[in-house]
Amino acid sequence: MTALTTPPAATATPARATRLSFAGVLRSESIKLRSLRSTTWSYLIVIAISLGMALIMSLSMVSMIEGDAGIAPADQQGGILLQSSVFGVYFGQLVAGVLGVLVISGEYTTGMIRSTLTAVPKRLPALAGKAVVLFVATFVVGLVANLAAFALSSAIFAGIGVSASLLEPAVILPLLGGALYLALVAVFALGVGTMLRSSAGGIAAVLGLLLLLPTVLQLIPADWAHDLIPYLLSNAGMNMFTSTTAEATADGLGVWLNLLIVLGWVAASAVGAAVLLKRRDA
């Protein structure tokens, strides 16, 4: 008589907890940024604005120089070309600000933010991933736009003998500075959008800081209001690359100090966004 033996029960192996690395977060955020239609349209508009403003400024300045029946001095030709090449950044910053808000506010609108925070429960890596991807993409597009605007301006000014080498530090650094400013504005707007969690509110706040606040302070008949103007985001940002040297600019601040002011605005926005993202529910 044989005894029936029961096979030993298979021991279940515990599921290994998976953790999304920061590289994975970057890939995820890159895919999400590329999949947004607003991203493509915003970057195309930035390039179109840069080329359009460069064309208008170049033709206007060429007419003025020809009307004076003279040729610009050699030491001023680089500055003339740069003036028309980076003029579109003033309007491009508005597009970059809108895109920065939409990158995060769109997820709150659609509810995708819950999936994002579920995949990245610590939350801050998700915000950092969005900021890195947005910064790099905006910087690259801004640099392409500035270089294209410089090429267009150079072609127009060549007809009157005005030229400058792109490899000169006084030329390439402002072009890089304009692209850097656009990228920093986008990251600043990302922080504002994270804090407000509303597309309309975030866009209104960013555009108000960039456009409305400088105008309001200029209208206030008080010394303290005028003293604050150089420390505004848009004023410091534009002075960051419109001056070709590290010496003091017209407002009394140097290029590097203007960069520090812009970084201060971005840091304040990022800290506020990080604190509220950790404390509030999705």
Secondary structure, DSSP 8 states (H G I E B T S, - for coil): ---------------------HHHHHHHHHHHHHH-HHHHHHHHHHHHHHHHHHHHHHHHHHHHHHHTTS---HHHHHHHHHHHHSTTHHHHHHHHHHHHHHHHHHHHHHTHHHHHHHHSTT-HHHHHHHHHHHHHHHHHHHHHHHHHHHHHHHHHHGGGT----TTSHHHHHHHHHHHHHHHHHHHHHHHHHHHH--HHHHHHHHHIIIIIHHHHHHHS-SHHHHHHGGGSHHHHHHHHHHSSSSSB-TTS-BHHHHHHHHHHHHHHHHHHHHHHHHHS--
